């Protein structure tokens, strides 16, 4: 009986080429998200909402971290890492509410893409990739919940006045990975 190495079936890689392609697309989607959040941050700077701008900049850093997790996983699985052109993100909005609504739509798109890759990993019996994606799935649940909460808060306080000022001040306290920069002070 001949034993066939999985490597010979997958062109000398440890990962299925369909899954590698999907992860490369996700890698680029994460970098687009970072680019988009930086555009949102820049918009808030023009509106003198520096706390909002800070929150979006931290969000961009998180998206870059997500991209690097995928990059490292592809490398660990001996897959080719492929980059594609990053589309120019939207750069102007009519209100902070519109920015966060766009942020939620982006997060939902990212979530659906991750779910699709997880489904593909299961159908291809790639348990390592499926396990790897569980962190992203949990992260996306949290990301969407946080943005929904901010949308609700903006609707509650309105887009003018003291409520928006206080929210801007609160958003300025965000640290990387959701930590509060005032903790421990």
C-alpha positions as CSV (number, residue, x, y, z in Angstrom):
1,X,0.0,0.0,0.0
2,X,1.4,3.4,-1.0
3,X,1.2,6.2,1.5
4,X,0.6,9.5,-0.2
5,X,2.0,12.5,1.6
6,X,-0.4,15.4,2.0
7,X,2.4,17.6,0.7
8,X,2.4,15.9,-2.7
9,X,-1.3,16.5,-3.0
10,X,-1.1,20.2,-2.2
11,X,1.8,21.4,-4.3
12,X,4.4,21.2,-1.5
13,X,2.4,23.2,1.0
14,X,0.7,22.2,4.2
15,X,-2.5,24.1,3.4
16,X,-5.1,23.6,0.8
17,X,-4.7,26.1,-2.1
18,X,-8.3,27.1,-1.9
19,X,-8.0,27.9,1.7
20,X,-4.7,29.7,1.2
21,X,-6.3,31.9,-1.5
22,X,-9.3,32.7,0.8
23,X,-6.9,33.6,3.7
24,X,-4.9,35.8,1.4
25,X,-8.1,37.6,0.5
26,X,-8.9,38.0,4.2
27,X,-5.4,39.3,4.8
28,X,-6.0,42.0,2.3
29,X,-9.5,42.7,3.7
30,X,-7.9,43.3,7.1
31,X,-5.5,45.7,5.6
32,X,-8.3,47.5,3.8
33,X,-10.2,47.7,7.1
34,X,-7.1,49.4,8.7
35,X,-6.9,51.8,5.8
36,X,-10.6,52.6,6.1
37,X,-10.3,53.2,9.8
38,X,-7.4,55.6,9.2
39,X,-9.6,57.5,6.7
40,X,-12.3,57.6,9.4
41,X,-9.7,58.9,11.9
42,X,-8.6,61.6,9.5
43,X,-12.2,62.7,9.0
44,X,-12.7,63.0,12.8
45,X,-9.5,65.1,13.0
46,X,-11.1,67.5,10.5
47,X,-14.1,67.7,12.8
48,X,-12.1,68.5,15.9
49,X,-13.3,65.2,17.4
50,X,-9.9,64.0,18.5
51,X,-11.2,61.3,20.8
52,X,-13.2,59.8,17.9
53,X,-10.1,60.1,15.8
54,X,-8.0,58.3,18.4
55,X,-10.6,55.5,18.7
56,X,-10.5,54.9,14.9
57,X,-6.7,55.0,14.9
58,X,-6.6,52.3,17.6
59,X,-9.1,50.3,15.5
60,X,-6.8,50.6,12.5
61,X,-4.0,49.2,14.6
62,X,-6.1,46.3,15.7
63,X,-6.9,45.5,12.0
64,X,-3.2,45.5,11.2
65,X,-2.7,43.0,14.0
66,X,-5.4,40.8,12.6
67,X,-3.7,40.9,9.2
68,X,-0.4,39.9,10.8
69,X,-2.0,37.0,12.5
70,X,-3.2,35.7,9.1
71,X,0.2,36.5,7.6
72,X,2.0,34.5,10.3
73,X,-0.5,31.6,10.0
74,X,0.0,31.4,6.2
75,X,3.7,31.4,6.7
76,X,3.5,28.7,9.4
77,X,1.4,26.6,7.0
78,X,4.0,27.2,4.2
79,X,1.5,28.9,1.9
80,X,2.4,31.7,-0.5
81,X,1.5,35.1,0.9
82,X,-0.2,37.3,-1.8
83,X,-1.0,40.9,-1.6
84,X,-3.4,42.8,-3.8
85,X,-4.2,46.4,-4.4
86,X,-6.0,48.1,-1.5
87,X,-9.0,50.1,-2.7
88,X,-9.2,53.7,-1.7
89,X,-11.6,54.0,1.2
90,X,-14.4,56.5,1.6
91,X,-13.0,59.7,3.0
92,X,-15.9,62.0,3.9
93,X,-19.1,61.6,5.9
94,X,-22.0,63.7,6.9
95,X,-21.9,62.9,10.6
96,X,-20.2,60.7,13.3
97,X,-23.3,58.5,13.2
98,X,-22.7,57.8,9.4
99,X,-19.0,57.0,10.1
100,X,-20.0,54.4,12.7
101,X,-22.7,52.9,10.5
102,X,-20.1,52.5,7.8
103,X,-17.8,50.9,10.4
104,X,-20.5,48.4,11.3
105,X,-21.1,47.5,7.7
106,X,-17.4,46.9,7.2
107,X,-17.2,44.7,10.3
108,X,-20.2,42.7,9.1
109,X,-18.5,42.2,5.8
110,X,-15.4,41.0,7.5
111,X,-17.4,38.7,9.7
112,X,-19.1,37.1,6.8
113,X,-15.8,36.6,5.0
114,X,-14.4,34.8,8.1
115,X,-17.5,32.7,8.4
116,X,-17.1,31.7,4.7
117,X,-13.5,30.7,5.2
118,X,-14.4,28.7,8.4
119,X,-17.1,26.9,6.3
120,X,-14.5,26.2,3.6
121,X,-12.0,24.9,6.1
122,X,-14.6,22.5,7.5
123,X,-15.6,21.3,4.0
124,X,-12.0,20.7,3.2
125,X,-11.3,19.0,6.5
126,X,-8.7,21.6,7.4
127,X,-9.0,21.5,11.2
128,X,-6.0,23.7,11.8
129,X,-7.4,26.6,9.8
130,X,-10.9,26.1,11.4
131,X,-9.4,26.2,14.8
132,X,-7.3,29.3,13.9
133,X,-10.4,31.1,12.7
134,X,-12.2,30.6,16.0
135,X,-10.3,33.6,17.5
136,X,-11.4,35.8,14.6
137,X,-15.0,34.7,14.9
138,X,-15.1,35.6,18.6
139,X,-13.3,38.9,17.9
140,X,-15.8,39.8,15.2
141,X,-18.7,39.2,17.6
142,X,-17.0,41.7,20.0
143,X,-16.2,44.2,17.2
144,X,-19.7,44.3,16.0
145,X,-21.2,44.6,19.5
146,X,-18.9,47.5,20.4
147,X,-19.7,49.4,17.2
148,X,-23.5,48.8,17.7
149,X,-23.2,50.2,21.2
150,X,-21.4,53.3,19.9
151,X,-24.1,53.8,17.3
152,X,-26.8,53.6,20.0
153,X,-24.9,56.0,22.2
154,X,-24.4,58.5,19.3
155,X,-28.2,58.3,18.6
156,X,-28.9,58.9,22.3
157,X,-26.6,61.9,22.7
158,X,-27.1,63.4,19.2
159,X,-24.4,64.8,17.0
160,X,-24.1,68.2,18.6
161,X,-23.6,69.5,22.1
162,X,-22.3,68.3,25.4
163,X,-23.2,64.6,24.9
164,X,-21.0,64.4,21.9
165,X,-18.2,66.2,23.7
166,X,-18.4,63.7,26.6
167,X,-18.4,60.8,24.2
168,X,-15.4,62.2,22.4
169,X,-13.6,62.5,25.7
170,X,-14.5,58.9,26.6
171,X,-13.3,57.5,23.2
172,X,-10.0,59.2,23.7
173,X,-9.3,56.8,26.6
174,X,-9.3,53.7,24.4
175,X,-6.1,51.7,24.4
176,X,-5.1,48.9,22.1
177,X,-7.3,45.8,22.3
178,X,-10.1,47.6,24.0
179,X,-8.2,48.6,27.1
180,X,-8.8,51.9,28.8
181,X,-5.7,54.1,28.9
182,X,-6.8,55.5,32.3
183,X,-6.7,52.1,34.0
184,X,-4.1,51.8,36.8
185,X,-3.7,55.6,37.1
